[in-house]
Amino acid sequence: MQHIRVRRHLGIVGDRYFAQPAHRDASVTIMASENLPTHIDPAVGLQQTRRNILLRGVDIDACIDRIVELDTGDGPIAFAVNRAARPCAWMDAAIGPGAQRALRGRGGVRCTPLSDGVLHVGEAEFRVIGPRDPR
């Protein structure tokens, strides 16, 4: 997939959690590529981790309770970073034994998109905008 369409408060068009009320505060998951457990499986990627967006050079796990923006050229898309994406036992089956433990505290974040837009594979601008509005 070379691009995704993001919809405000709904998620990623075509994703299994798109527009699902129970997942609105966790409809998009973002992870740092540096945290992929490649020591367990060198080929591990987004599909195995069940994450939607993979960033390089960003400590996204440190952005909980913040608003962040991603821009791949079509304009910025804002995300409320709500909570950690805790890895489940399924990771050991999908990636290999020890993957769940390796991803603890480094499994990425669950977000709510705050604007509509398109993200493309490739270079992106990343900005922390400020604190997330308390609910």
C-alpha atoms as an extended CHARMM CRD file, in Angstrom:
* protein
*
       135  EXT
         1         1  MET       CA              0.0000000000        0.0000000000        0.0000000000  PROA      1               0.0000000000
         2         2  GLN       CA              1.4980000000        3.3530000000       -1.0270000000  PROA      2               0.0000000000
         3         3  HSD       CA             -0.9480000000        5.6360000000        0.7860000000  PROA      3               0.0000000000
         4         4  ILE       CA             -3.7720000000        5.6590000000        3.3180000000  PROA      4               0.0000000000
         5         5  ARG       CA             -6.7640000000        7.9540000000        3.7030000000  PROA      5               0.0000000000
         6         6  VAL       CA             -7.3750000000        9.1170000000        7.2670000000  PROA      6               0.0000000000
         7         7  ARG       CA            -10.7670000000       10.3800000000        8.4420000000  PROA      7               0.0000000000
         8         8  ARG       CA            -11.2650000000       12.6050000000       11.4800000000  PROA      8               0.0000000000
         9         9  HSD       CA            -12.4930000000       10.6220000000       14.5210000000  PROA      9               0.0000000000
        10        10  LEU       CA            -13.0620000000        7.5130000000       12.3350000000  PROA      10              0.0000000000
        11        11  GLY       CA             -9.6240000000        6.1050000000       11.5430000000  PROA      11              0.0000000000
        12        12  ILE       CA             -8.0910000000        4.7410000000        8.3600000000  PROA      12              0.0000000000
        13        13  VAL       CA            -10.4480000000        4.0410000000        5.4670000000  PROA      13              0.0000000000
        14        14  GLY       CA            -10.4880000000        0.2770000000        4.8430000000  PROA      14              0.0000000000
        15        15  ASP       CA             -9.0250000000       -0.6660000000        8.2430000000  PROA      15              0.0000000000
        16        16  ARG       CA            -10.9090000000       -3.2070000000       10.3310000000  PROA      16              0.0000000000
        17        17  TYR       CA            -11.4450000000       -0.6190000000       13.1010000000  PROA      17              0.0000000000
        18        18  PHE       CA            -12.6320000000        2.1870000000       10.7820000000  PROA      18              0.0000000000
        19        19  ALA       CA            -15.6960000000        3.9500000000       12.2420000000  PROA      19              0.0000000000
        20        20  GLN       CA            -16.1030000000        1.3610000000       15.0120000000  PROA      20              0.0000000000
        21        21  PRO       CA            -17.4660000000        3.1950000000       18.0920000000  PROA      21              0.0000000000
        22        22  ALA       CA            -15.5940000000        0.9260000000       20.5240000000  PROA      22              0.0000000000
        23        23  HSD       CA            -12.2660000000        1.8050000000       18.8510000000  PROA      23              0.0000000000
        24        24  ARG       CA            -12.5940000000        5.5400000000       18.1580000000  PROA      24              0.0000000000
        25        25  ASP       CA             -9.9160000000        6.4660000000       20.7010000000  PROA      25              0.0000000000
        26        26  ALA       CA             -7.6370000000        3.7250000000       19.3740000000  PROA      26              0.0000000000
        27        27  SER       CA             -8.4650000000        3.6270000000       15.6660000000  PROA      27              0.0000000000
        28        28  VAL       CA             -4.8890000000        4.3170000000       14.5210000000  PROA      28              0.0000000000
        29        29  THR       CA             -1.7340000000        2.7300000000       15.9200000000  PROA      29              0.0000000000
        30        30  ILE       CA              1.6750000000        4.3060000000       15.3850000000  PROA      30              0.0000000000
        31        31  MET       CA              4.9980000000        2.6420000000       16.1690000000  PROA      31              0.0000000000
        32        32  ALA       CA              8.7030000000        3.5160000000       15.9110000000  PROA      32              0.0000000000
        33        33  SER       CA             10.5530000000        1.2770000000       13.4600000000  PROA      33              0.0000000000
        34        34  GLU       CA             13.5040000000        1.1580000000       15.8600000000  PROA      34              0.0000000000
        35        35  ASN       CA             11.2990000000       -0.8260000000       18.2600000000  PROA      35              0.0000000000
        36        36  LEU       CA             10.4960000000       -3.6410000000       15.8330000000  PROA      36              0.0000000000
        37        37  PRO       CA             11.7620000000       -6.9180000000       17.3270000000  PROA      37              0.0000000000
        38        38  THR       CA             14.0280000000       -7.7020000000       14.3690000000  PROA      38              0.0000000000
        39        39  HSD       CA             16.3300000000       -9.7320000000       16.6380000000  PROA      39              0.0000000000
        40        40  ILE       CA             13.4780000000      -12.2650000000       16.7540000000  PROA      40              0.0000000000
        41        41  ASP       CA             12.5020000000      -12.0360000000       13.0710000000  PROA      41              0.0000000000
        42        42  PRO       CA             14.5280000000       -9.8030000000       10.7020000000  PROA      42              0.0000000000
        43        43  ALA       CA             11.5530000000       -9.5490000000        8.3230000000  PROA      43              0.0000000000
        44        44  VAL       CA              9.0830000000       -8.2550000000       10.9320000000  PROA      44              0.0000000000
        45        45  GLY       CA              7.0220000000       -5.2540000000        9.8300000000  PROA      45              0.0000000000
        46        46  LEU       CA              3.6810000000       -3.5350000000       10.1820000000  PROA      46              0.0000000000
        47        47  GLN       CA              1.5810000000       -6.5280000000        9.1910000000  PROA      47              0.0000000000
        48        48  GLN       CA              2.9900000000       -8.7680000000       11.9120000000  PROA      48              0.0000000000
        49        49  THR       CA              2.7230000000       -6.1050000000       14.6310000000  PROA      49              0.0000000000
        50        50  ARG       CA             -0.8020000000       -5.0310000000       13.6280000000  PROA      50              0.0000000000
        51        51  ARG       CA              0.2790000000       -1.3890000000       13.6780000000  PROA      51              0.0000000000
        52        52  ASN       CA             -0.9320000000        1.0890000000       11.0450000000  PROA      52              0.0000000000
        53        53  ILE       CA              1.8730000000        3.6400000000       10.7650000000  PROA      53              0.0000000000
        54        54  LEU       CA              5.5910000000        3.0610000000       11.2120000000  PROA      54              0.0000000000
        55        55  LEU       CA              7.8890000000        6.0420000000       11.8890000000  PROA      55              0.0000000000
        56        56  ARG       CA             11.6760000000        6.1850000000       11.8780000000  PROA      56              0.0000000000
        57        57  GLY       CA             13.6140000000        8.4510000000       14.2370000000  PROA      57              0.0000000000
        58        58  VAL       CA             10.6480000000        9.3900000000       16.4440000000  PROA      58              0.0000000000
        59        59  ASP       CA             10.1310000000        8.2790000000       20.0470000000  PROA      59              0.0000000000
        60        60  ILE       CA              6.3700000000        8.0080000000       19.5940000000  PROA      60              0.0000000000
        61        61  ASP       CA              6.0100000000        6.0840000000       22.8710000000  PROA      61              0.0000000000
        62        62  ALA       CA              7.0310000000        9.2980000000       24.6840000000  PROA      62              0.0000000000
        63        63  CYS       CA              4.1620000000       11.2430000000       23.0650000000  PROA      63              0.0000000000
        64        64  ILE       CA              1.2490000000        9.8480000000       25.0990000000  PROA      64              0.0000000000
        65        65  ASP       CA             -1.2330000000       12.6100000000       26.0390000000  PROA      65              0.0000000000
        66        66  ARG       CA              0.0720000000       14.8390000000       23.2340000000  PROA      66              0.0000000000
        67        67  ILE       CA             -1.2380000000       16.0450000000       19.8950000000  PROA      67              0.0000000000
        68        68  VAL       CA              1.1230000000       15.1990000000       17.0260000000  PROA      68              0.0000000000
        69        69  GLU       CA              1.0660000000       15.9530000000       13.3060000000  PROA      69              0.0000000000
        70        70  LEU       CA              2.2890000000       13.9180000000       10.3490000000  PROA      70              0.0000000000
        71        71  ASP       CA              2.6950000000       15.4380000000        6.8890000000  PROA      71              0.0000000000
        72        72  THR       CA              3.8780000000       13.4330000000        3.8780000000  PROA      72              0.0000000000
        73        73  GLY       CA              3.2600000000       16.2360000000        1.3940000000  PROA      73              0.0000000000
        74        74  ASP       CA             -0.5250000000       16.5690000000        1.1610000000  PROA      74              0.0000000000
        75        75  GLY       CA             -0.8770000000       18.6270000000        4.3360000000  PROA      75              0.0000000000
        76        76  PRO       CA             -0.6480000000       17.7760000000        8.0260000000  PROA      76              0.0000000000
        77        77  ILE       CA             -2.8820000000       15.2640000000        9.7810000000  PROA      77              0.0000000000
        78        78  ALA       CA             -3.2370000000       15.6810000000       13.5430000000  PROA      78              0.0000000000
        79        79  PHE       CA             -3.5390000000       12.7660000000       15.9610000000  PROA      79              0.0000000000
        80        80  ALA       CA             -4.4080000000       12.6860000000       19.6550000000  PROA      80              0.0000000000
        81        81  VAL       CA             -2.0040000000       10.1710000000       21.2000000000  PROA      81              0.0000000000
        82        82  ASN       CA             -4.2240000000        8.5180000000       23.8000000000  PROA      82              0.0000000000
        83        83  ARG       CA             -2.4020000000        5.5360000000       25.2690000000  PROA      83              0.0000000000
        84        84  ALA       CA              0.2090000000        2.8450000000       24.8030000000  PROA      84              0.0000000000
        85        85  ALA       CA             -0.4830000000        0.0120000000       22.3650000000  PROA      85              0.0000000000
        86        86  ARG       CA              0.2400000000       -2.8940000000       24.6480000000  PROA      86              0.0000000000
        87        87  PRO       CA              1.4260000000       -6.0120000000       22.8500000000  PROA      87              0.0000000000
        88        88  CYS       CA             -0.6440000000       -9.1510000000       23.3030000000  PROA      88              0.0000000000
        89        89  ALA       CA              0.3560000000      -12.8230000000       23.3800000000  PROA      89              0.0000000000
        90        90  TRP       CA             -0.5460000000      -13.0360000000       19.6680000000  PROA      90              0.0000000000
        91        91  MET       CA              2.7880000000      -11.2890000000       18.9670000000  PROA      91              0.0000000000
        92        92  ASP       CA              4.6570000000      -14.4360000000       20.0140000000  PROA      92              0.0000000000
        93        93  ALA       CA              2.7050000000      -16.4400000000       17.4120000000  PROA      93              0.0000000000
        94        94  ALA       CA              2.9250000000      -13.8390000000       14.6260000000  PROA      94              0.0000000000
        95        95  ILE       CA              6.5470000000      -12.7650000000       15.1090000000  PROA      95              0.0000000000
        96        96  GLY       CA              8.2040000000      -15.3890000000       17.2790000000  PROA      96              0.0000000000
        97        97  PRO       CA              8.7020000000      -16.4160000000       20.8940000000  PROA      97              0.0000000000
        98        98  GLY       CA              9.6820000000      -13.4390000000       23.0330000000  PROA      98              0.0000000000
        99        99  ALA       CA              8.1180000000      -10.7760000000       20.7940000000  PROA      99              0.0000000000
       100       100  GLN       CA              5.4410000000       -9.7890000000       23.3030000000  PROA      100             0.0000000000
       101       101  ARG       CA              8.0610000000       -9.2570000000       26.0020000000  PROA      101             0.0000000000
       102       102  ALA       CA             10.3680000000       -7.3920000000       23.5830000000  PROA      102             0.0000000000
       103       103  LEU       CA              7.5740000000       -4.9460000000       22.7110000000  PROA      103             0.0000000000
       104       104  ARG       CA              6.4800000000       -4.1420000000       26.2670000000  PROA      104             0.0000000000
       105       105  GLY       CA              6.7370000000       -0.3840000000       26.7170000000  PROA      105             0.0000000000
       106       106  ARG       CA              7.8110000000       -0.0320000000       23.0700000000  PROA      106             0.0000000000
       107       107  GLY       CA              4.7600000000       -1.2750000000       21.1890000000  PROA      107             0.0000000000
       108       108  GLY       CA              3.6540000000        2.0830000000       19.8740000000  PROA      108             0.0000000000
       109       109  VAL       CA              0.5980000000        4.1870000000       20.6650000000  PROA      109             0.0000000000
       110       110  ARG       CA             -3.1360000000        4.2260000000       20.0150000000  PROA      110             0.0000000000
       111       111  CYS       CA             -4.4530000000        7.4340000000       18.5220000000  PROA      111             0.0000000000
       112       112  THR       CA             -7.5260000000        9.3040000000       17.3700000000  PROA      112             0.0000000000
       113       113  PRO       CA             -7.1910000000       11.2110000000       14.0880000000  PROA      113             0.0000000000
       114       114  LEU       CA             -8.2250000000       14.8480000000       14.5540000000  PROA      114             0.0000000000
       115       115  SER       CA             -8.2390000000       15.7810000000       10.8620000000  PROA      115             0.0000000000
       116       116  ASP       CA             -8.8360000000       14.2490000000        7.4420000000  PROA      116             0.0000000000
       117       117  GLY       CA             -6.0590000000       13.6430000000        4.9510000000  PROA      117             0.0000000000
       118       118  VAL       CA             -3.7900000000       11.2970000000        3.0560000000  PROA      118             0.0000000000
       119       119  LEU       CA             -0.4690000000        9.8440000000        4.2130000000  PROA      119             0.0000000000
       120       120  HSD       CA              2.0190000000        8.4360000000        1.6930000000  PROA      120             0.0000000000
       121       121  VAL       CA              4.8310000000        5.9420000000        2.2180000000  PROA      121             0.0000000000
       122       122  GLY       CA              8.1490000000        7.7870000000        2.4380000000  PROA      122             0.0000000000
       123       123  GLU       CA              9.5330000000       10.8780000000        4.0980000000  PROA      123             0.0000000000
       124       124  ALA       CA              7.2790000000       12.6500000000        6.5860000000  PROA      124             0.0000000000
       125       125  GLU       CA              7.3970000000       15.7290000000        8.7720000000  PROA      125             0.0000000000
       126       126  PHE       CA              6.5740000000       14.9800000000       12.4070000000  PROA      126             0.0000000000
       127       127  ARG       CA              5.6670000000       17.6310000000       14.9690000000  PROA      127             0.0000000000
       128       128  VAL       CA              4.4580000000       17.5750000000       18.5430000000  PROA      128             0.0000000000
       129       129  ILE       CA              1.7640000000       20.2650000000       18.6950000000  PROA      129             0.0000000000
       130       130  GLY       CA              1.0610000000       20.2550000000       22.4160000000  PROA      130             0.0000000000
       131       131  PRO       CA             -0.8390000000       18.4860000000       25.1760000000  PROA      131             0.0000000000
       132       132  ARG       CA             -3.9450000000       16.4480000000       24.4100000000  PROA      132             0.0000000000
       133       133  ASP       CA             -7.2150000000       17.8540000000       25.7170000000  PROA      133             0.0000000000
       134       134  PRO       CA             -8.1960000000       15.9780000000       28.8820000000  PROA      134             0.0000000000
       135       135  ARG       CA            -11.5060000000       14.1750000000       28.5200000000  PROA      135             0.0000000000
